[in-house]
Amino acid sequence: MDEFQRSWLLAQLGPDTDPADLERRYFRLRSVRAVALEVLGERRAKLLADPLKVTVDGVVTMDLQENLRGIERQIEQVRQAPAPDDPDEGEEGDSGQLIQVAWLTPTRHYR
């Protein structure tokens, strides 16, 4: 795994991810996208293994449902975004680069 691939993985998974663990996974899976999806899948499985919502009446409520939704959105983003070791398809234009544009729209209109 080169430095560019490692940087991409850390950008997808967070800077606290163990680089040695990523290296071992890359050696086994041979794809940075597969490594990212495996790590995110494990994080999702950890969340699903425990209750997503816990309430102690009058004391505390802990709700992890949004965390689960966030990881699921991140998994979809990793599946769709170009990874550094993807083969160039040559259909994106002269440079072979793919540019993604996302338009942000407000969910609520204020008056």
VMD Tcl script that draws the C-alpha trace (Angstrom):
set ca {
  {0.00 0.00 0.00}
  {1.43 3.37 -0.96}
  {1.10 6.67 0.90}
  {-1.75 7.94 -1.32}
  {-3.82 4.81 -0.64}
  {-3.10 5.04 3.10}
  {-4.15 8.70 3.11}
  {-7.39 7.84 1.29}
  {-8.18 5.12 3.82}
  {-7.50 7.41 6.77}
  {-9.72 10.08 5.18}
  {-12.55 7.55 4.87}
  {-12.11 5.85 8.25}
  {-10.74 8.61 10.47}
  {-7.22 9.52 11.62}
  {-7.40 7.29 14.72}
  {-7.54 4.12 12.60}
  {-4.51 1.86 13.15}
  {-2.28 2.04 10.02}
  {-0.72 -1.36 10.79}
  {-4.19 -2.93 10.82}
  {-4.95 -1.29 7.48}
  {-1.70 -2.69 6.03}
  {-2.58 -6.24 7.18}
  {-6.07 -5.97 5.69}
  {-4.73 -4.56 2.42}
  {-2.23 -7.43 2.16}
  {-5.13 -9.89 2.51}
  {-7.80 -8.07 0.44}
  {-5.64 -6.29 -2.19}
  {-8.03 -3.34 -2.54}
  {-8.31 -0.14 -0.51}
  {-12.06 -0.02 -1.15}
  {-12.42 -3.58 0.23}
  {-10.40 -2.57 3.31}
  {-12.58 0.48 3.94}
  {-15.78 -1.53 3.48}
  {-14.56 -4.26 5.82}
  {-13.67 -1.78 8.59}
  {-16.97 0.08 8.19}
  {-18.85 -3.23 8.16}
  {-17.20 -4.21 11.45}
  {-18.14 -0.85 12.98}
  {-21.73 -1.36 11.82}
  {-21.80 -4.89 13.26}
  {-20.55 -3.60 16.64}
  {-23.39 -1.09 16.76}
  {-25.95 -3.74 15.84}
  {-24.63 -6.17 18.47}
  {-25.80 -3.90 21.29}
  {-29.16 -2.19 21.78}
  {-29.39 0.98 19.72}
  {-31.47 2.80 22.32}
  {-31.20 2.58 26.10}
  {-33.31 4.61 28.52}
  {-32.94 4.84 32.27}
  {-36.06 6.68 33.41}
  {-35.29 10.15 34.67}
  {-31.53 9.66 34.38}
  {-30.26 9.21 30.83}
  {-31.26 8.20 27.31}
  {-28.66 6.92 24.86}
  {-29.69 6.62 21.21}
  {-27.20 5.27 18.66}
  {-29.59 5.04 15.70}
  {-28.12 8.13 14.02}
  {-24.63 6.66 14.38}
  {-25.83 3.54 12.57}
  {-27.42 5.61 9.80}
  {-24.20 7.61 9.48}
  {-22.09 4.48 9.05}
  {-24.55 3.12 6.48}
  {-24.33 6.40 4.52}
  {-20.55 6.23 4.73}
  {-20.56 2.66 3.40}
  {-22.62 3.78 0.40}
  {-20.29 6.72 -0.20}
  {-17.22 4.44 -0.16}
  {-18.93 2.05 -2.60}
  {-19.68 4.86 -5.07}
  {-16.63 7.14 -4.76}
  {-13.53 6.41 -6.84}
  {-10.75 4.71 -4.89}
  {-7.04 5.28 -5.56}
  {-6.49 1.74 -6.84}
  {-9.52 1.63 -9.15}
  {-8.59 0.94 -12.77}
  {-8.96 3.98 -15.04}
  {-11.91 3.51 -17.36}
  {-10.97 6.31 -19.75}
  {-14.58 7.43 -20.23}
  {-14.44 10.38 -17.86}
  {-12.74 12.73 -20.28}
  {-9.23 13.54 -21.41}
  {-7.56 13.34 -18.02}
  {-9.22 10.11 -16.84}
  {-10.30 11.89 -13.66}
  {-13.82 11.70 -12.32}
  {-15.25 14.76 -10.61}
  {-18.25 14.43 -8.35}
  {-20.48 17.37 -7.53}
  {-23.05 17.40 -4.76}
  {-25.60 20.19 -4.43}
  {-26.54 21.02 -0.87}
  {-30.08 22.14 -0.23}
  {-31.52 23.30 3.08}
  {-33.96 20.91 4.73}
  {-35.89 23.75 6.30}
  {-36.75 27.13 4.87}
  {-36.69 29.99 7.36}
  {-38.70 33.15 6.98}
}
mol new
graphics top color blue
foreach p $ca { graphics top sphere $p radius 0.5 }
foreach p [lrange $ca 0 end-1] q [lrange $ca 1 end] { graphics top cylinder $p $q radius 0.2 }
display resetview
